Amino acid sequence: MGKTLTKPKSDLGIEIRGTATNHNVTLDHEQALQQAFGTDFPEMAESLLRHCLKMLKANESSEDYAGNDEREFMLAAVAELKPRDTVERMLAVQMAATHVAMVRSARWLANSERIDQVNAHYNGYNKLARTYAAQVEALRKHRNGGKQTVTVQHVNVSDGGQAIVGNVGTGGRASDGK
């Protein structure tokens, strides 16, 4: 393990240095933060960055603990989700925060030595995993307008049978013309 890893420059064009109480944010260009959060408003981007940083523990948001530093992950996770509107931006920050908390909980679970610790950390991890799955589903529904799409890949029609392709509705009584 004698190698020193040098950190490549971020493709996001955003570098966060400093400690948990004194973050120094450097942008390659003026809109870098806005691009990462998918917004035209610098105030929204700056506020969302503060939200990302607030949820991290001190040792997860400081170069003093480089192996635990989650600041760039938070930004990259939001940018990768490519939020399209305010709801998606806030949900993306929540999803990144939930993921970090889930990893933190998994670490605590892995280091548990007593059954009460195992139970507590397992329950916390399980709740966070379900919350994350619900957030993913909320994002999917928001992006699809709540519509579910089912794609049929293969249809077999027996001799004498008929297949209907298109939208099929049910309900309502047919009018008998009276």
N, CA, C and O of each residue as an XYZ file, in Angstrom:
712
protein
N       0.831     -1.195      0.000
C       0.000      0.000      0.000
C       0.872      1.253      0.000
O       0.399      2.305      0.430
N       2.072      1.195     -0.443
C       2.958      2.336     -0.401
C       2.669      3.388     -1.455
O       3.330      4.426     -1.479
N       1.700      3.148     -2.328
C       1.413      4.103     -3.390
C       0.598      5.282     -2.874
O      -0.252      5.140     -1.995
N       0.880      6.435     -3.439
C       0.081      7.621     -3.154
C      -0.797      7.867     -4.375
O      -0.303      7.982     -5.497
N      -2.083      7.944     -4.145
C      -3.001      8.207     -5.240
C      -3.212      9.699     -5.373
O      -3.516     10.391     -4.402
N      -3.047     10.179     -6.588
C      -3.343     11.581     -6.827
C      -4.741     11.673     -7.399
O      -5.137     10.886     -8.258
N      -5.466     12.635     -6.913
C      -6.848     12.797     -7.303
C      -6.908     13.565     -8.620
O      -6.352     14.658     -8.730
N      -7.590     12.989     -9.629
C      -7.706     13.712    -10.895
C      -8.646     14.906    -10.728
O      -9.486     14.936     -9.829
N      -8.487     15.864    -11.596
C      -9.362     17.033    -11.584
C     -10.774     16.587    -11.930
O     -10.975     15.744    -12.804
N     -11.741     17.155    -11.241
C     -13.140     16.787    -11.427
C     -13.647     17.186    -12.800
O     -13.379     18.292    -13.270
N     -14.379     16.287    -13.445
C     -15.021     16.600    -14.721
C     -16.188     17.556    -14.534
O     -16.643     18.182    -15.490
N     -16.671     17.668    -13.304
C     -17.771     18.594    -13.031
C     -17.307     20.042    -13.060
O     -18.123     20.956    -13.187
N     -16.008     20.255    -12.944
C     -15.489     21.614    -12.906
C     -15.694     22.264    -11.544
O     -15.736     23.489    -11.431
N     -15.821     21.431    -10.505
C     -16.050     21.919     -9.142
C     -15.081     21.205     -8.214
O     -14.981     19.978     -8.237
N     -14.380     21.957     -7.414
C     -13.481     21.367     -6.427
C     -13.872     21.900     -5.055
O     -14.034     23.106     -4.872
N     -14.021     21.000     -4.100
C     -14.347     21.393     -2.734
C     -13.199     20.950     -1.837
O     -12.875     19.765     -1.758
N     -12.599     21.907     -1.173
C     -11.486     21.650     -0.267
C     -11.860     22.189      1.104
O     -12.918     22.796      1.275
N     -11.009     21.968      2.055
C     -11.204     22.527      3.380
C     -11.773     21.526      4.360
O     -11.772     20.317      4.128
N     -12.259     22.068      5.462
C     -12.768     21.238      6.548
C     -14.291     21.315      6.593
O     -14.912     22.055      5.830
N     -14.876     20.544      7.495
C     -16.330     20.486      7.615
C     -16.928     21.836      7.974
O     -18.090     22.094      7.660
N     -16.174     22.689      8.612
C     -16.693     24.002      9.006
C     -16.219     25.127      8.100
O     -16.666     26.266      8.240
N     -15.321     24.821      7.176
C     -14.777     25.860      6.302
C     -14.523     25.282      4.913
O     -13.393     24.922      4.583
N     -15.571     25.196      4.106
C     -15.456     24.654      2.748
C     -14.986     25.751      1.797
O     -15.447     26.891      1.859
N     -14.074     25.384      0.932
C     -13.604     26.291     -0.106
C     -13.990     25.673     -1.445
O     -13.439     24.644     -1.836
N     -14.929     26.293     -2.147
C     -15.439     25.774     -3.411
C     -14.803     26.561     -4.545
O     -14.897     27.788     -4.593
N     -14.150     25.840     -5.466
C     -13.534     26.453     -6.639
C     -14.255     25.937     -7.880
O     -14.424     24.731     -8.054
N     -14.676     26.862     -8.739
C     -15.388     26.498     -9.966
C     -14.498     26.772    -11.165
O     -13.856     27.820    -11.231
N     -14.449     25.837    -12.122
C     -13.690     26.036    -13.357
C     -14.297     27.135    -14.212
O     -13.589     27.851    -14.920
N     -15.620     27.261    -14.136
C     -16.325     28.327    -14.861
C     -17.553     28.724    -14.065
O     -18.017     27.969    -13.211
N     -18.071     29.889    -14.338
C     -19.128     30.489    -13.520
C     -20.373     29.622    -13.375
O     -21.006     29.636    -12.319
N     -20.737     28.873    -14.401
C     -21.961     28.072    -14.357
C     -21.744     26.622    -13.928
O     -22.678     25.825    -14.019
N     -20.572     26.255    -13.471
C     -20.285     24.849    -13.136
C     -21.253     24.293    -12.102
O     -21.759     23.182    -12.260
N     -21.511     25.046    -11.060
C     -22.410     24.581    -10.006
C     -23.845     24.486    -10.532
O     -24.562     23.533    -10.226
N     -24.255     25.473    -11.318
C     -25.594     25.454    -11.901
C     -25.760     24.256    -12.837
O     -26.823     23.636    -12.858
N     -24.742     23.928    -13.596
C     -24.810     22.774    -14.494
C     -24.926     21.476    -13.696
O     -25.693     20.588    -14.066
N     -24.182     21.364    -12.624
C     -24.222     20.143    -11.813
C     -25.620     19.900    -11.252
O     -26.071     18.757    -11.177
N     -26.306     20.973    -10.860
C     -27.640     20.848    -10.277
C     -28.755     21.034    -11.307
O     -29.933     20.923    -10.970
N     -28.395     21.313    -12.542
C     -29.393     21.437    -13.606
C     -30.321     22.626    -13.433
O     -31.520     22.514    -13.688
N     -29.788     23.764    -13.004
C     -30.623     24.946    -12.797
C     -30.001     26.177    -13.461
O     -28.788     26.249    -13.661
N     -30.847     27.123    -13.791
C     -30.376     28.391    -14.339
C     -30.085     29.406    -13.233
O     -29.527     30.470    -13.498
N     -30.458     29.082    -12.006
C     -30.379     30.031    -10.906
C     -29.210     29.721     -9.973
O     -29.188     28.667     -9.338
N     -28.239     30.632     -9.886
C     -27.103     30.385     -8.987
C     -27.537     30.246     -7.529
O     -26.917     29.501     -6.770
N     -28.595     30.955     -7.128
C     -29.060     30.857     -5.744
C     -29.534     29.445     -5.424
O     -29.275     28.936     -4.333
N     -30.224     28.813     -6.364
C     -30.702     27.438     -6.164
C     -29.510     26.488     -6.080
O     -29.465     25.626     -5.202
N     -28.551     26.639     -6.980
C     -27.381     25.755     -6.987
C     -26.588     25.892     -5.687
O     -26.176     24.888     -5.105
N     -26.373     27.117     -5.232
C     -25.610     27.341     -4.008
C     -26.351     26.770     -2.792
O     -25.734     26.176     -1.907
N     -27.668     26.953     -2.757
C     -28.449     26.417     -1.641
C     -28.421     24.894     -1.626
O     -28.282     24.286     -0.565
N     -28.553     24.280     -2.787
C     -28.527     22.821     -2.852
C     -27.151     22.281     -2.461
O     -27.055     21.228     -1.831
N     -26.098     22.989     -2.828
C     -24.759     22.578     -2.401
C     -24.666     22.636     -0.871
O     -24.126     21.723     -0.247
N     -25.187     23.700     -0.276
C     -25.182     23.784      1.193
C     -25.963     22.625      1.801
O     -25.547     22.061      2.813
N     -27.091     22.265      1.192
C     -27.876     21.132      1.699
C     -27.054     19.845      1.628
O     -27.072     19.041      2.559
N     -26.343     19.656      0.532
C     -25.493     18.463      0.407
C     -24.449     18.411      1.519
O     -24.197     17.351      2.092
N     -23.853     19.540      1.816
C     -22.774     19.577      2.799
C     -23.283     19.460      4.232
O     -22.602     18.893      5.086
N     -24.486     19.997      4.502
C     -25.035     19.970      5.863
C     -25.277     18.564      6.369
O     -25.110     18.301      7.559
N     -25.662     17.669      5.503
C     -26.038     16.322      5.963
C     -24.843     15.420      6.245
O     -25.003     14.345      6.823
N     -23.671     15.837      5.851
C     -22.486     15.001      6.039
C     -21.888     15.191      7.427
O     -21.891     16.289      7.984
N     -21.380     14.098      7.965
C     -20.671     14.166      9.239
C     -19.342     14.896      9.001
O     -18.875     15.002      7.867
N     -18.752     15.389     10.073
C     -17.507     16.153      9.963
C     -16.408     15.360      9.248
O     -15.666     15.918      8.439
N     -16.303     14.060      9.547
C     -15.238     13.282      8.903
C     -15.607     12.845      7.485
O     -14.807     12.195      6.813
N     -16.812     13.195      7.022
C     -17.223     12.902      5.641
C     -17.164     14.142      4.760
O     -17.460     14.082      3.567
N     -16.778     15.265      5.356
C     -16.764     16.510      4.595
C     -15.521     17.331      4.899
O     -15.596     18.539      5.122
N     -14.381     16.658      4.903
C     -13.133     17.332      5.212
C     -11.983     16.605      4.532
O     -11.942     15.375      4.497
N     -11.069     17.364      4.004
C      -9.896     16.730      3.405
C      -8.972     16.152      4.464
O      -8.025     15.435      4.143
N      -9.251     16.470      5.752
C      -8.498     15.854      6.845
C      -8.770     14.350      6.911
O      -7.966     13.599      7.462
N      -9.891     13.910      6.356
C     -10.284     12.496      6.321
C     -10.594     12.122      4.867
O     -11.719     11.746      4.538
N      -9.603     12.230      4.023
C      -9.800     12.080      2.576
C     -10.498     10.768      2.209
O     -11.288     10.738      1.266
N     -10.220      9.694      2.932
C     -10.841      8.413      2.627
C     -12.335      8.374      2.897
O     -13.039      7.511      2.371
N     -12.824      9.297      3.711
C     -14.251      9.363      4.036
C     -14.965     10.507      3.345
O     -16.183     10.630      3.467
N     -14.246     11.340      2.629
C     -14.817     12.565      2.052
C     -15.885     12.232      1.013
O     -15.587     11.633     -0.020
N     -17.122     12.620      1.288
C     -18.265     12.319      0.423
C     -18.752     13.541     -0.358
O     -19.753     13.451     -1.068
N     -18.073     14.667     -0.242
C     -18.556     15.895     -0.881
C     -18.638     15.771     -2.392
O     -19.648     16.148     -2.986
N     -17.609     15.258     -3.018
C     -17.636     15.126     -4.471
C     -18.643     14.067     -4.918
O     -19.268     14.203     -5.970
N     -18.799     13.011     -4.115
C     -19.810     12.014     -4.443
C     -21.189     12.653     -4.487
O     -21.957     12.419     -5.420
N     -21.506     13.462     -3.478
C     -22.820     14.110     -3.421
C     -23.064     14.911     -4.703
O     -24.128     14.800     -5.312
N     -22.095     15.706     -5.104
C     -22.240     16.509     -6.326
C     -22.368     15.631     -7.563
O     -23.231     15.864     -8.409
N     -21.513     14.629     -7.665
C     -21.529     13.759     -8.841
C     -22.830     12.968     -8.935
O     -23.362     12.779    -10.029
N     -23.348     12.504     -7.798
C     -24.598     11.743     -7.804
C     -25.747     12.603     -8.316
O     -26.554     12.145     -9.125
N     -25.824     13.839     -7.852
C     -26.875     14.750     -8.323
C     -26.701     15.021     -9.809
O     -27.667     14.965    -10.570
N     -25.482     15.312    -10.223
C     -25.224     15.610    -11.640
C     -25.562     14.412    -12.529
O     -26.110     14.586    -13.618
N     -25.240     13.198    -12.075
C     -25.525     11.987    -12.857
C     -27.025     11.768    -13.039
O     -27.453     11.240    -14.066
N     -27.831     12.171    -12.048
C     -29.286     12.028    -12.168
C     -29.881     13.029    -13.151
O     -31.026     12.875    -13.575
N     -29.115     14.051    -13.515
C     -29.536     15.068    -14.473
C     -30.932     15.620    -14.164
O     -31.857     15.470    -14.962
N     -31.072     16.261    -12.999
C     -32.387     16.775    -12.627
C     -32.916     17.775    -13.649
O     -32.171     18.603    -14.174
N     -34.230     17.682    -13.923
C     -34.866     18.500    -14.957
C     -35.667     19.664    -14.392
O     -35.957     20.621    -15.111
N     -36.027     19.597    -13.117
C     -36.813     20.665    -12.518
C     -36.528     20.714    -11.024
O     -35.718     19.942    -10.512
N     -37.202     21.626    -10.329
C     -36.945     21.835     -8.904
C     -37.209     20.583     -8.087
O     -36.423     20.240     -7.204
N     -38.314     19.894     -8.374
C     -38.630     18.672     -7.631
C     -37.516     17.648     -7.808
O     -37.078     17.036     -6.833
N     -37.061     17.459     -9.021
C     -35.987     16.491     -9.277
C     -34.680     16.917     -8.631
O     -33.929     16.066     -8.155
N     -34.388     18.217     -8.600
C     -33.161     18.689     -7.956
C     -33.166     18.338     -6.465
O     -32.192     17.802     -5.936
N     -34.282     18.651     -5.803
C     -34.357     18.380     -4.362
C     -34.379     16.881     -4.088
O     -33.770     16.421     -3.123
N     -35.068     16.124     -4.918
C     -35.104     14.677     -4.752
C     -33.715     14.072     -4.991
O     -33.322     13.133     -4.299
N     -32.980     14.603     -5.960
C     -31.628     14.101     -6.228
C     -30.719     14.319     -5.023
O     -29.920     13.444     -4.689
N     -30.829     15.473     -4.365
C     -30.031     15.737     -3.160
C     -30.437     14.757     -2.060
O     -29.581     14.212     -1.364
N     -31.746     14.533     -1.904
C     -32.218     13.574     -0.898
C     -31.697     12.171     -1.192
O     -31.279     11.453     -0.284
N     -31.726     11.786     -2.465
C     -31.262     10.449     -2.845
C     -29.773     10.283     -2.547
O     -29.353      9.249     -2.029
N     -28.981     11.294     -2.871
C     -27.547     11.224     -2.589
C     -27.313     11.132     -1.078
O     -26.477     10.357     -0.614
N     -28.067     11.935     -0.318
C     -27.932     11.912      1.144
C     -28.340     10.559      1.712
O     -27.672     10.033      2.602
N     -29.422     10.000      1.209
C     -29.883      8.693      1.683
C     -28.852      7.623      1.366
O     -28.594      6.744      2.188
N     -28.265      7.691      0.185
C     -27.250      6.697     -0.190
C     -26.043      6.786      0.752
O     -25.553      5.761      1.226
N     -25.567      7.990      1.021
C     -24.426      8.153      1.930
C     -24.781      7.618      3.314
O     -23.978      6.924      3.938
N     -25.988      7.941      3.797
C     -26.419      7.445      5.109
C     -26.511      5.925      5.111
O     -26.199      5.284      6.115
N     -26.937      5.347      3.997
C     -27.048      3.895      3.886
C     -25.655      3.244      3.943
O     -25.476      2.222      4.606
N     -24.697      3.819      3.266
C     -23.326      3.303      3.304
C     -22.756      3.447      4.711
O     -22.088      2.542      5.211
N     -23.019      4.580      5.342
C     -22.576      4.800      6.719
C     -23.178      3.741      7.638
O     -22.481      3.167      8.475
N     -24.464      3.487      7.481
C     -25.153      2.485      8.304
C     -24.592      1.090      8.052
O     -24.444      0.302      8.986
N     -24.282      0.785      6.810
C     -23.691     -0.520      6.474
C     -22.328     -0.672      7.135
O     -21.974     -1.757      7.595
N     -21.565      0.416      7.183
C     -20.257      0.371      7.857
C     -20.444      0.095      9.343
O     -19.723     -0.715      9.924
N     -21.411      0.769      9.955
C     -21.682      0.530     11.374
C     -22.120     -0.918     11.602
O     -21.702     -1.554     12.569
N     -22.962     -1.429     10.707
C     -23.423     -2.812     10.817
C     -22.236     -3.771     10.717
O     -22.132     -4.721     11.493
N     -21.356     -3.522      9.772
C     -20.194     -4.397      9.585
C     -19.272     -4.401     10.799
O     -18.586     -5.389     11.059
N     -19.255     -3.304     11.534
C     -18.376     -3.200     12.700
C     -19.076     -3.500     14.016
O     -18.480     -3.350     15.083
N     -20.320     -3.919     13.952
C     -21.073     -4.250     15.173
C     -20.535     -5.532     15.786
O     -20.191     -6.482     15.083
N     -20.468     -5.539     17.112
C     -19.959     -6.713     17.807
C     -20.983     -7.357     18.727
O     -20.827     -8.516     19.112
N     -22.024     -6.623     19.082
C     -23.053     -7.162     19.975
C     -24.364     -7.267     19.200
O     -24.597     -6.526     18.246
N     -25.206     -8.192     19.621
C     -26.460     -8.439     18.912
C     -27.360     -7.210     18.902
O     -28.051     -6.966     17.913
N     -27.367     -6.424     19.990
C     -28.200     -5.219     20.012
C     -27.700     -4.191     18.997
O     -28.498     -3.480     18.387
N     -26.390     -4.114     18.817
C     -25.828     -3.221     17.807
C     -26.195     -3.708     16.408
O     -26.598     -2.924     15.549
N     -26.050     -5.013     16.196
C     -26.399     -5.593     14.888
C     -27.850     -5.289     14.561
O     -28.159     -4.833     13.460
N     -28.743     -5.539     15.512
C     -30.170     -5.298     15.280
C     -30.453     -3.833     14.970
O     -31.186     -3.527     14.030
N     -29.883     -2.937     15.748
C     -30.121     -1.505     15.542
C     -29.615     -1.058     14.180
O     -30.326     -0.357     13.460
N     -28.407     -1.447     13.817
C     -27.832     -1.009     12.547
C     -28.493     -1.705     11.358
O     -28.647     -1.107     10.292
N     -28.878     -2.955     11.539
C     -29.604     -3.653     10.475
C     -30.942     -2.964     10.219
O     -31.312     -2.737      9.067
N     -31.665     -2.631     11.281
C     -32.958     -1.955     11.123
C     -32.791     -0.592     10.456
O     -33.567     -0.230      9.572
N     -31.788      0.154     10.876
C     -31.526      1.457     10.257
C     -31.171      1.319      8.791
O     -31.672      2.064      7.949
N     -30.300      0.357      8.486
C     -29.908      0.130      7.100
C     -31.124     -0.262      6.257
O     -31.314      0.252      5.155
N     -31.929     -1.157      6.775
C     -33.105     -1.628      6.056
C     -34.071     -0.470      5.761
O     -34.599     -0.379      4.652
N     -34.303      0.403      6.727
C     -35.189      1.551      6.530
C     -34.623      2.498      5.476
O     -35.360      3.011      4.635
N     -33.328      2.724      5.523
C     -32.698      3.596      4.532
C     -32.778      2.985      3.130
O     -33.031      3.699      2.160
N     -32.567      1.676      3.016
C     -32.648      1.003      1.715
C     -34.065      1.113      1.148
O     -34.234      1.348     -0.049
N     -35.078      0.945      1.992
C     -36.469      1.087      1.531
C     -36.772      2.529      1.154
O     -37.478      2.784      0.178
N     -36.243      3.466      1.923
C     -36.435      4.883      1.599
C     -35.810      5.203      0.251
O     -36.412      5.900     -0.565
N     -34.598      4.693      0.012
C     -33.928      4.946     -1.265
C     -34.746      4.365     -2.421
O     -34.918      5.021     -3.448
N     -35.246      3.151     -2.260
C     -36.071      2.539     -3.305
C     -37.323      3.386     -3.557
O     -37.733      3.549     -4.707
N     -37.930      3.923     -2.500
C     -39.110      4.782     -2.662
C     -38.738      6.080     -3.385
O     -39.523      6.593     -4.183
N     -37.552      6.606     -3.108
C     -37.108      7.817     -3.799
C     -36.885      7.557     -5.279
O     -37.243      8.386     -6.116
N     -36.299      6.416     -5.607
C     -36.101      6.050     -7.015
C     -37.454      5.943     -7.713
O     -37.620      6.425     -8.833
N     -38.413      5.314     -7.052
C     -39.755      5.172     -7.624
C     -40.432      6.535     -7.772
O     -41.106      6.787     -8.771
N     -40.259      7.408     -6.793
C     -40.834      8.755     -6.884
C     -40.246      9.515     -8.062
O     -40.967     10.222     -8.766
N     -38.949      9.376     -8.282
C     -38.314     10.033     -9.430
C     -38.858      9.464    -10.735
O     -39.160     10.211    -11.666
N     -38.981      8.135    -10.799
C     -39.520      7.517    -12.008
C     -40.935      8.014    -12.288
O     -41.252      8.378    -13.420
N     -41.779      8.032    -11.274
C     -43.160      8.489    -11.461
C     -43.218      9.958    -11.852
O     -44.017     10.350    -12.702
N     -42.379     10.760    -11.237
C     -42.356     12.185    -11.577
C     -41.953     12.384    -13.030
O     -42.544     13.198    -13.740
N     -40.956     11.644    -13.465
C     -40.487     11.791    -14.852
C     -41.479     11.241    -15.871
O     -41.550     11.734    -16.997
N     -42.239     10.233    -15.486
C     -43.201      9.620    -16.417
C     -44.610     10.153    -16.231
O     -45.540      9.660    -16.869
N     -44.789     11.129    -15.389
C     -46.122     11.654    -15.137
C     -47.022     10.643    -14.455
O     -48.244     10.729    -14.578
N     -46.446      9.685    -13.737
C     -47.232      8.682    -13.023
C     -47.681      7.531    -13.901
O     -48.296      6.586    -13.408
N     -47.385      7.592    -15.202
C     -47.818      6.531    -16.118
C     -46.847      5.364    -16.060
O     -45.631      5.547    -15.997
N     -47.403      4.171    -16.083
C     -46.570      2.977    -16.188
C     -46.633      2.493    -17.621
O     -47.688      2.542    -18.254
N     -45.519      2.029    -18.129
C     -45.458      1.513    -19.483
C     -45.067      0.048    -19.428
O     -44.092     -0.321    -18.773
N     -45.834     -0.784    -20.121
C     -45.530     -2.204    -20.204
C     -45.234     -2.506    -21.664
O     -46.023     -2.166    -22.546
N     -44.117     -3.134    -21.915
C     -43.741     -3.506    -23.269
C     -43.842     -5.009    -23.404
O     -43.221     -5.748    -22.640
N     -44.628     -5.473    -24.380
C     -44.769     -6.900    -24.636
C     -43.751     -7.260    -25.706
O     -43.766     -6.711    -26.808
N     -42.881     -8.176    -25.371
C     -41.818     -8.554    -26.299
C     -42.229     -9.670    -27.255
O     -41.713     -9.751    -28.369
N     -43.159    -10.534    -26.825
C     -43.493    -11.688    -27.650
C     -44.955    -12.068    -27.394
O     -45.392    -12.133    -26.245
N     -45.696    -12.314    -28.455
C     -47.100    -12.705    -28.329
C     -47.322    -13.956    -29.180
O     -46.936    -13.993    -30.348
N     -47.943    -14.976    -28.594
C     -48.340    -16.169    -29.342
C     -49.847    -16.146    -29.523
O     -50.584    -15.916    -28.565
N     -50.312    -16.382    -30.747
C     -51.744    -16.470    -31.024
C     -51.997    -17.841    -31.632
O     -51.448    -18.183    -32.679
N     -52.838    -18.620    -30.957
C     -53.152    -19.964    -31.443
C     -54.044    -19.876    -32.677
O     -54.633    -18.834    -32.963
N     -54.132    -21.012    -33.414
C     -54.999    -21.070    -34.586
C     -56.411    -20.647    -34.216
O     -56.962    -21.112    -33.219
N     -56.979    -19.794    -34.992
C     -58.344    -19.329    -34.765
C     -58.430    -18.198    -33.757
O     -59.508    -17.634    -33.571
N     -57.336    -17.850    -33.102
C     -57.347    -16.774    -32.112
C     -57.100    -15.432    -32.767
O     -56.720    -15.355    -33.935
N     -57.318    -14.385    -32.008
C     -57.077    -13.034    -32.514
C     -56.237    -12.274    -31.497
O     -56.392    -12.457    -30.290
N     -55.367    -11.441    -31.981
C     -54.572    -10.569    -31.110
C     -55.023     -9.140    -31.348
O     -55.290     -8.744    -32.483
N     -55.106     -8.387    -30.300
C     -55.457     -6.977    -30.398
C     -54.221     -6.180    -30.018
O     -53.627     -6.399    -28.963
N     -53.845     -5.264    -30.877
C     -52.705     -4.404    -30.604
C     -53.232     -2.988    -30.449
O     -53.914     -2.479    -31.339
N     -52.928     -2.359    -29.346
C     -53.387     -0.990    -29.108
C     -53.933     -0.864    -27.707
O     -53.776     -1.761    -26.879
N     -54.584      0.274    -27.447
C     -55.148      0.524    -26.129
C     -56.497     -0.162    -26.024
O     -57.365      0.023    -26.877
N     -56.669     -0.953    -24.975
C     -57.925     -1.661    -24.750
C     -58.490     -1.139    -23.444
O     -57.826     -1.174    -22.409
N     -59.730     -0.651    -23.500
C     -60.366     -0.131    -22.300
C     -61.480     -1.057    -21.864
O     -62.014     -1.824    -22.665
N     -61.827     -0.985    -20.595
C     -62.939     -1.776    -20.082
C     -63.880     -0.850    -19.361
O     -63.537      0.295    -19.065
N     -65.077     -1.346    -19.076
C     -66.020     -0.561    -18.307
C     -67.140     -0.047    -19.190
O     -67.156     -0.291    -20.397
N     -68.072      0.663    -18.584
C     -69.176      1.282    -19.309
C     -70.042      0.261    -20.028
O     -69.531     -0.712    -20.584
N     -71.318      0.471    -20.021
C     -72.249     -0.407    -20.744
C     -72.461      0.132    -22.143
O     -72.480      1.342    -22.367
N     -72.615     -0.761    -23.053
C     -72.869     -0.346    -24.432
C     -74.285      0.197    -24.547
O     -75.206     -0.296    -23.896
N     -74.444      1.189    -25.358
C     -75.776      1.758    -25.571
C     -76.523      0.913    -26.571
O     -75.969      0.515    -27.596
N     -77.809      0.629    -26.275
C     -78.577     -0.173    -27.216
C     -79.372      0.689    -28.185
O     -80.237      0.193    -28.906
N     -79.076      1.966    -28.195
C     -79.679      2.858    -29.157
C     -81.062      3.342    -28.787
O     -81.667      4.051    -29.591
N     -81.609      3.011    -27.624
C     -82.951      3.440    -27.236
C     -82.962      4.776    -26.596
O     -84.024      5.270    -26.216
